[in-house]
Amino acid sequence: MQNKPVVIGVAGGSGSGKTSVTRSICQQFSDKTILVIEQDYYYKDQSHLPFEERLKTNYDHPLAFDNDLLIKHVHKLLNRQQIEKPVYDYKVHNRSKETILVEPKDVIILEGILILEDPRLVDLMDIKVFVDTDADLRIIRRLLRDIKERGRTLDSVIDQYLNAVRPMHLQFVEPTKRYADIIIPEGGENHVAIDIMATKIEKILSKNNENSLKKSIEN
């Protein structure tokens, strides 16, 4: 019988360095060990809305995410079943028709700005992390990312930040820090915190393997 995968939640504001933290943790292990599930992939399907209406969607509000589907997928992965992870197309502001076949692994990292906001998701996590970075750094990182990677204009990014990202961060994202087991300042540059995370994961995996071996001997 295979062990139940370890579930880690990595939250934090937009541009806080969540992806850098996740990537740094993954580098400590083999590709066969860790699976990353990005909350951004689980934005709700908006095929029923015209493009102009999709532009008005507040993508930093909890209601923008299809957490029901995400939770369903996490449960399947915990039961060692594969999933069809959705793909989100930021240029058309809608879910793509394509999906990604994902196989279960020993460690599942759930990454997203509001990954600690839904109690149903929090209850599935073994370790909860909040990446805490100053607002000025977060907005600069978001500007660079959205312009370079998502084809956005400077004005549109600033407008979205002032009218949606910042108020949603204060209302929904920042309060989830209280649920974190570990708070990592400055994201992936905090090598001490990354090493502590890696050590904790190794201990859990080692304990799981010991328990699995003990059960197999008893049977």
Steps between C-alpha positions, in 0.01 A plus 500: 500500500638839397534782750267798493675789322623798700303817417666841534323833449708797383311831517591868483421815309536539125871539423605390849727224371276196548623344177863557597443333836323208334774465240771510768326227698459286189872529425572320828320188374471289186233568237331175599441623856327839475192611307403869477136601457456873427175658617520734198420204276167465678337828408136438419401429141352817345393369160148629564629860517610723209863614502406851618326358807792268578725806518290627791547186710678556830766226480626573852166424667437153650191456280719510186637154580340163440602360838243223473690354205837559669388320816360213294835468323699510826286220641567292188875560531487405868345171387784457249278568199601712200317823411439719196632836620332796326699762310419871519565733206572849637482664158136404444414498872349155486574136564662323207342193342827319562585325828818354648512138612651496849619193687497485883829540690621475859490877558232738369565875516189717464609850401286812473412838647188364670598138555459548879168685469276195455472293823432188291843531338674591825363183661676293232842654568779356713711818480374854439740770376450874450757692293516852643652770277479881508232656279746706292690189393179314424363768266831529312513123449137494387561782251796319345320164486169620357663717232761244391311174543133588465504774237351765726550877472655705781179698552283189522728336757508813719123545471439138599741528791335810645140387447521127565837354603579733791152513659456123456842439655406703807154344528567135417868411453675667795255359759587141396848550647352401837448144373862451397731263685801671342536862379780556248615862456634603156406182316751272330798708615447375854723193475482419871120469484523287184744264672271472802208416269703235316610342828141489629377336179780242514407413859133450410588284199742296708241446773239400241741247350575356844130462577439340162783252555372420850149431367632277223702297755198467729285378211 
